[in-house]
Amino acid sequence: MSSKSLKKIRALKKEQINKIIKFAWQDKISFEEIEETTGLNEAEVIIVMRRELKAGSFRLWRKRVSGRLTKHKKLEKYKLDLE
């Protein structure tokens, strides 16, 4: 992770962090939409979630979003292309 990303994450206010966590837990909001809204890419969202959630909650969230088509527009588009 670049130092620029870490500085960006450290500069977040509590309200912004809460918003990112809320978006990240919602199935219908993709990482691309989170990036458009907050300016944080998927890797940065993962760092925020790892820092802010308890270890068990983070593992549950990662298991839930890994490979989920609705969290990744690129995968969703790929699925549609295959049909």
N, C-alpha and C positions, 0 to 999 in steps of 0.2 A: 504494500500500500504506500502510496506516495505521501510525502510530508504535506503536500498541498491538500490532499483529501483529509488527512488527520486534523489539520488546522481548521478546515471547513466544518468537520464534525464537532471539534471542541468549541467552536464559536456558536453552536446551536443553543437556543434558549429552551427552557423546559417545555414551553408550549409547543415549540416546533418539534421537539423530540416526541411528545405525546401524539402529535398529528402524524408523524412518520410511523410510529408504532401502530396507531389506529389503521392507517392505510395498509401497512404491511400485513396485518392480520386479516384484512378483508379479501376474500377470494376473488372478487370481481374487479379489483383494482390491480392492474399489471405493474410490474417494475418500471416499465416505460412511462406509465401515467404518473407514478410516484416521482420519477425523475423530472418530468415536465412541471410538476407542481412544486417540488421541493428543491430541485437542482442536484439531488443525490442519486448516483447511479446504483445499480443493484449491489455491487460490492460494498459501497458505503452504507447502504441500508442494512446489510448484513452486519457490518461493524456496529452500527447503532443498536441493532437488536441484541447482539452479543453483549454489549456493554450495559444495556438497560434492563434486560430480562434476567430472571433467575436462570440458572443453568438448565434445569429441567424444562422450563417454559421455552427457552431458546431451542433446545433439541426438538421439542414437539413442533414448534413453528417451522424449523428447517425441514423436518420430515414432511410436514404438511405442504410446504410450498415447492419442494424439490420436484421438478418435472411437471408441475401442475400447469396445464395449458393456459389457464386463465391468468396466471401470473407472468407468463412469458408470451408476448404477442408474436415473437418470431416463431415459437413452437406452434402457436395457434394457427398462424398462417401456413406453416408447413403441413399441418394436419389437413387443412382445407385443400391445399394443393394435391394431396394424396387421394382425396375423395373424388 
